[in-house]
Amino acid sequence: MNSIFQTSEVIVSENQFVAEFSNSVTLYIKREDLLHSEVSGNKFRKLKYSLLKASELKKDYLLTFGGAHSNHIAATAAAGKLEGISTIGFIRGDELEFKKEKWSPTLKYADSCGMKLTFISREAYRDKDSEAFLNQLESQFPDAMIIPEGGTSELAIKGCEEILSETDGEYDYICSSVGTGGTMAGLVNASLSHQNILGFSALKSEHLSEEIMRMTTNTNWSINTDYHFGGYAKTSAELIEFMNDFFRKTGIKLDPVYTGKLLFGIFDLAQKDYFPKGSKILAIHTGGLQGIEGMNERLRKIAQPQIITEL
Ligand SMILES: Cc1ncc(COP(=O)(O)O)c(C=O)c1O
């Protein structure tokens, strides 16, 4: 069977011009969202080496974790279907177990890909990285490749190092959304020392910088925590309007959890003259567009403006 990951050369995504601000500051976006229709953005990069290793070790399953709207769950389910390996998803929140009608579009999609969904309580979920829990899983599923939440692992960081290509050395700033920090660590490792890697945190976390320091030894990076809009599931009418306007002007869809907030932050900083004169910025489109449907369902319920998906 042909693997979507097994290519002799690293796939390089196109950089698309987005905007020129005052002071000749220019913004481009790396279209990682176009890598693959079902396993796109940083998910493709993060899963690649885990999938290749699972095949090498002849593992029967991929076993991973996530919430009801997780991009990682959707991508792992799709990758399993495409690569012919079974998938198990441990999902946060046991209240969903017997209520299929209440499943998010992400869970319905993962189910349709054949992922076996196992719902666990929020308490048990908090414990999922503990040695005791992982040892128990390993003995229960000896033939599974266990992938951490958000897909972040050493293999994922190695995959994310492939986001940047040699020609990206011309950018002064590389900007990316940050959740667990694995994508950012890969970008930092692959960057040149004159480049600034600027991470925009998608969640309220005080420990992100410590996490990233654990994953890379380079120091040419910083985290901005001003544009998380209150955390993962939170948005505002201003953010949605920005995303819709961005889509109308560029033809590029953004997701409400990561890339929408990233681009909002970059535009806001550029308009406040944060970037030095003549700076060239590259924003990474890390995908996540599968999350739009679930967010629109929630926005409809509270009678808020929706994210447009067609022009
Ligand atoms: C679309 C998207 N962008 C960015 C991120 C952040 O990546 P990381 O968790 O590696 O920081 C995620 C989460 O994995 C994501 O799904």
The ligand as an SDF file (V2000), in Angstrom:
LIG
                    3D

 16 16  0  0  0  0  0  0  0  0999 V2000
   -4.1860   23.5890   13.7990 C   0  0  0  0  0  0  0  0  0  0  0  0
   -3.2030   23.5790   14.9000 C   0  0  0  0  0  0  0  0  0  0  0  0
   -2.2890   24.5610   14.9550 N   0  0  0  0  0  0  0  0  0  0  0  0
   -1.3830   24.6320   15.9520 C   0  0  0  0  0  0  0  0  0  0  0  0
   -1.3610   23.6830   16.9550 C   0  0  0  0  0  0  0  0  0  0  0  0
   -0.3380   23.8030   18.0300 C   0  0  0  0  0  0  0  0  0  0  0  0
    0.6050   22.8180   17.8950 O   0  0  0  0  0  0  0  0  0  0  0  0
    1.4380   22.2940   19.1550 P   0  0  0  0  0  0  0  0  0  0  0  0
    0.5050   21.4900   20.0070 O   0  0  0  0  0  0  0  0  0  0  0  0
    2.5080   21.4790   18.5540 O   0  0  0  0  0  0  0  0  0  0  0  0
    1.9250   23.4910   19.8750 O   0  0  0  0  0  0  0  0  0  0  0  0
   -2.2950   22.6280   16.9460 C   0  0  0  0  0  0  0  0  0  0  0  0
   -2.2830   21.5770   17.9680 C   0  0  0  0  0  0  0  0  0  0  0  0
   -1.6290   20.6070   17.8220 O   0  0  0  0  0  0  0  0  0  0  0  0
   -3.2400   22.5850   15.8880 C   0  0  0  0  0  0  0  0  0  0  0  0
   -4.1640   21.6120   15.8290 O   0  0  0  0  0  0  0  0  0  0  0  0
  1  2  1  0
  2  3  1  0
  2 15  2  0
  3  4  2  0
  4  5  1  0
  5  6  1  0
  5 12  2  0
  6  7  1  0
  7  8  1  0
  8  9  2  0
  8 10  1  0
  8 11  1  0
 12 13  1  0
 12 15  1  0
 13 14  2  0
 15 16  1  0
M  END
$$$$
